[in-house]
C-alpha cells in the first residue's frame, strides 16, 4: 500500500470515529434528559413524603426513592458513555450536541410537568444552549 | 407554580461544588498509573467523586420545590466555575469563544431568573 492510500485510509478511520462519537453524545443527551425527568419526579415524591426535606433526606432519598435511584443510575450511564465519546470526538463539535440536553429537558418538562416555556424562559434557555455551543469553539485568543 | 430563590441558590451552590469535582478528577487522572491500586489510593479521584455526589444532593433538594425548566439550565453555571479553575489551576487559556459562551450563559441565567418569580 502506498503512503497516499494509507493516509486516506487513516483519515477515513478518523472520520468514522468522530461520527460514532457524535452519535454516541447525541444518544447521551437523550438519556441525560430522561434522567433529569426521573430526578425531578423523585424529588417531588420526596417533598410529599418528608415535610421539610433537608440535605440528609435528599441524600438518603437518592438510595431509597426508586425514581431518584433510577435517575442517577441512568445519569451515571450517560456520564460514562460521554467520557468514551469525548476520547474519540472533536470537543468543538461535541459541545453543541451536549447543549441539546437543555432542549430535551425543557420540552419534556413542558409536556410531562406542564411547565411554562413562555417569554423570558424560552429566551433564557435558548441563550444558554447557544452559549454552551460557543464554549467549545476553537480560538487562539 | 413558581420557583423559589432558595431552590435556585441550591442549584448554583451544587454547580459550584461539582466544579471542584471536575478539577479533582482532572488532577487525579493526571497521576494515574495502569493499576487498580493507583485508582483506589488516588485521594484526588476519591474527593472528586464525593464532590460530584454532594453536588447531586444539592440538586435533589433544590428540586423538591420549583420547576425543572428553570432549575436544570442553571446547572450551566458550572461551566463558569470550571473555566475559572481551569485557568487558575491548570493555566488553560481563556479564549474569546469561552468568554462569549460564558457571557451568553450569564444573560440566559438572568432571563431565567426574570421568568421564575
Boltz contact constraints between the chains, C-beta under 6 A:
constraints:
  - contact:
      token1: [A, 36]
      token2: [B, 72]
      max_distance: 6.0
  - contact:
      token1: [A, 40]
      token2: [B, 63]
      max_distance: 6.0
  - contact:
      token1: [A, 40]
      token2: [B, 68]
      max_distance: 6.0
  - contact:
      token1: [A, 43]
      token2: [B, 60]
      max_distance: 6.0
  - contact:
      token1: [A, 43]
      token2: [B, 63]
      max_distance: 6.0
  - contact:
      token1: [A, 43]
      token2: [B, 64]
      max_distance: 6.0
  - contact:
      token1: [A, 46]
      token2: [B, 64]
      max_distance: 6.0
  - contact:
      token1: [A, 47]
      token2: [B, 64]
      max_distance: 6.0
  - contact:
      token1: [A, 53]
      token2: [B, 61]
      max_distance: 6.0
  - contact:
      token1: [A, 53]
      token2: [B, 64]
      max_distance: 6.0
  - contact:
      token1: [A, 55]
      token2: [B, 57]
      max_distance: 6.0
  - contact:
      token1: [A, 55]
      token2: [B, 61]
      max_distance: 6.0
  - contact:
      token1: [A, 58]
      token2: [B, 57]
      max_distance: 6.0
  - contact:
      token1: [A, 58]
      token2: [B, 60]
      max_distance: 6.0
  - contact:
      token1: [A, 58]
      token2: [B, 61]
      max_distance: 6.0
  - contact:
      token1: [A, 59]
      token2: [B, 57]
      max_distance: 6.0
  - contact:
      token1: [A, 102]
      token2: [B, 73]
      max_distance: 6.0
  - contact:
      token1: [A, 105]
      token2: [B, 72]
      max_distance: 6.0
  - contact:
      token1: [A, 106]
      token2: [B, 69]
      max_distance: 6.0
  - contact:
      token1: [A, 109]
      token2: [B, 68]
      max_distance: 6.0
  - contact:
      token1: [A, 109]
      token2: [B, 69]
      max_distance: 6.0
  - contact:
      token1: [A, 115]
      token2: [B, 67]
      max_distance: 6.0
  - contact:
      token1: [A, 115]
      token2: [B, 69]
      max_distance: 6.0
  - contact:
      token1: [A, 120]
      token2: [B, 111]
      max_distance: 6.0
  - contact:
      token1: [A, 120]
      token2: [B, 114]
      max_distance: 6.0
  - contact:
      token1: [A, 120]
      token2: [B, 115]
      max_distance: 6.0
  - contact:
      token1: [A, 121]
      token2: [B, 115]
      max_distance: 6.0
  - contact:
      token1: [A, 123]
      token2: [B, 111]
      max_distance: 6.0
  - contact:
      token1: [A, 124]
      token2: [B, 108]
      max_distance: 6.0
  - contact:
      token1: [A, 124]
      token2: [B, 111]
      max_distance: 6.0
  - contact:
      token1: [A, 124]
      token2: [B, 112]
      max_distance: 6.0
  - contact:
      token1: [A, 125]
      token2: [B, 73]
      max_distance: 6.0
  - contact:
      token1: [A, 127]
      token2: [B, 104]
      max_distance: 6.0
  - contact:
      token1: [A, 127]
      token2: [B, 107]
      max_distance: 6.0
  - contact:
      token1: [A, 127]
      token2: [B, 108]
      max_distance: 6.0
  - contact:
      token1: [A, 128]
      token2: [B, 73]
      max_distance: 6.0
  - contact:
      token1: [A, 128]
      token2: [B, 76]
      max_distance: 6.0
  - contact:
      token1: [A, 128]
      token2: [B, 105]
      max_distance: 6.0
  - contact:
      token1: [A, 128]
      token2: [B, 108]
      max_distance: 6.0
  - contact:
      token1: [A, 130]
      token2: [B, 104]
      max_distance: 6.0
  - contact:
      token1: [A, 131]
      token2: [B, 101]
      max_distance: 6.0
  - contact:
      token1: [A, 131]
      token2: [B, 104]
      max_distance: 6.0
  - contact:
      token1: [A, 131]
      token2: [B, 105]
      max_distance: 6.0
  - contact:
      token1: [A, 134]
      token2: [B, 97]
      max_distance: 6.0
  - contact:
      token1: [A, 134]
      token2: [B, 100]
      max_distance: 6.0
  - contact:
      token1: [A, 134]
      token2: [B, 101]
      max_distance: 6.0
  - contact:
      token1: [A, 135]
      token2: [B, 98]
      max_distance: 6.0
  - contact:
      token1: [A, 135]
      token2: [B, 101]
      max_distance: 6.0
  - contact:
      token1: [A, 137]
      token2: [B, 97]
      max_distance: 6.0
  - contact:
      token1: [A, 139]
      token2: [B, 95]
      max_distance: 6.0
  - contact:
      token1: [A, 139]
      token2: [B, 96]
      max_distance: 6.0
  - contact:
      token1: [A, 139]
      token2: [B, 97]
      max_distance: 6.0
